[in-house]
Amino acid sequence: MQFRDDFLWGGATAANQFEGGFREGGKGLSTADVISNGTRKEPRKISLNMDPSLYYPSHQASDFYHHYKEDIALMGEMGFKVYRMSIAWTRIFPQGDEETPNEEGLLFYDHVFDELKRYGIEPMVTLSHYEMPLELTKKYNGWADRRVIDFFMKYCRVVFERYRDKVKYWLTFNEINSAMFAAGGYMGLGILNDQEKEQISLHDQKDIPDVRFQGLHHALLASAKAVKLGHEINPDFRIGCMLAMLVYYPYSCNPQDMIKSQQEWQKFNYYCGDVQVRGAYPSFSKRIWKEWGVQIRMEEGDEQILKEGTVDFISLSYYMSNCVSSDLTKECTEGNIVGGVKNPYLKTTDWGWQIDPDGLRYTLNEIYGRYNCPIIIVENGLGAYDQVEEDGTIHDPYRIEYLRDHIEAIGQALEDGVDVFGYTPWGCIDLVSSGTGEMKKRYGFVYVDADDYGNGSFARSRKDSFYWYKKVIASNGRDLD
Ligand code: BG6
């Protein structure tokens, strides 16, 4: 296995799951700030007016807002070359549609980037990771309204100019393709069609496909415009898309299963990927629009915008794989964003996600084969329960095994000829789960002493995987033992 000498080893987080400080530094409320916690069985709830009887995990999250120096020092100790994080749009434009940005919010990220620089860690910044100013949802129904593109562009211009010499790598929207899935309307696009309700289950929002697809079109336009603007502001910027890899194997060699698998790949992965990497909607979009009964309203010039805003690289998340079957009676599993038919060859995590390192090699080959564009894996990891021993140690061999197998799979993909230039495991320091809002679903190399309700000291401790990952980085992926 030969990882390139400048391979970007690191870790990843997102503001709404990690930062906390939700009312500090002039920050406004984001769409994520009004989503309660949940469990594997009990879905999270959205309540625009915040129900005092519910707990909202983004408010404290892991309190990176107050711990960033300590956290970045830990990343430095592990030898990180890159740290993928997101900017909370609401720290910069608290309501989303103001004229001038919030200086205190901008300063916070200045401090973070300066601290990263001290340790030689390159930031990779997601502009929108499953959150946007709540006011934009209330006033415009999020991305459903084309005017939101201009608010987003204003935010992009401000951060691109401010951090012109501090940040080189940018990602536009986290898992933009999650909006292809009905419940992705609020998380991905800030679209909420039943705003009059006091509480709405995150899994059961009122879906209006026409509104959702139009909202996604606006976000895709905004992504393309951001790429173009970023390159104008600093030609050295490298700007990528971010796709959730929703991997669907045919359950059997029944040709119907094969067709179904192909269609899921097209719908979930290639619809957005083709727009962002190739610069145009793919031919099969017509079939997808027909299936959902939607019609995208394009304005003159939209096609040109998409064409001019193709990305420099692809970033992706990969956690698991699914199967599809034409036999609708087959047993199903849970999963990242969406589940699928159970694969009898795979084990599952404590949260029912199927563990499949070969699926990562397969996916990297598929994506690189289609797009011939450099890839970085910006999310991968095992959400698991961790136990703190009496002496304070945390033994997490299950996490090491998961990550080792996936790094080996990346090595195999490199041998297959895929250009992978980095790897940032998810939740490198424990954070709140996006799917369930729990803290006990932990991904980190570093343990954060906080429970599902924000009780705890928020002290950080190194897990066994911390020392292991440090070795992996120091040996550039050669020492995985
Ligand atoms: C990805 C998201 O889909 O999966 C992250 O980009 C999320 O925000 C991650 O945290 C893991 O999912 P979960 O539900 O375990 O937090």
Residues whose N, C-alpha, C, O or C-beta is under 5 A from the ligand:
A	BS01	BG6	E175 G383 V432 S433 S434 G435 T436
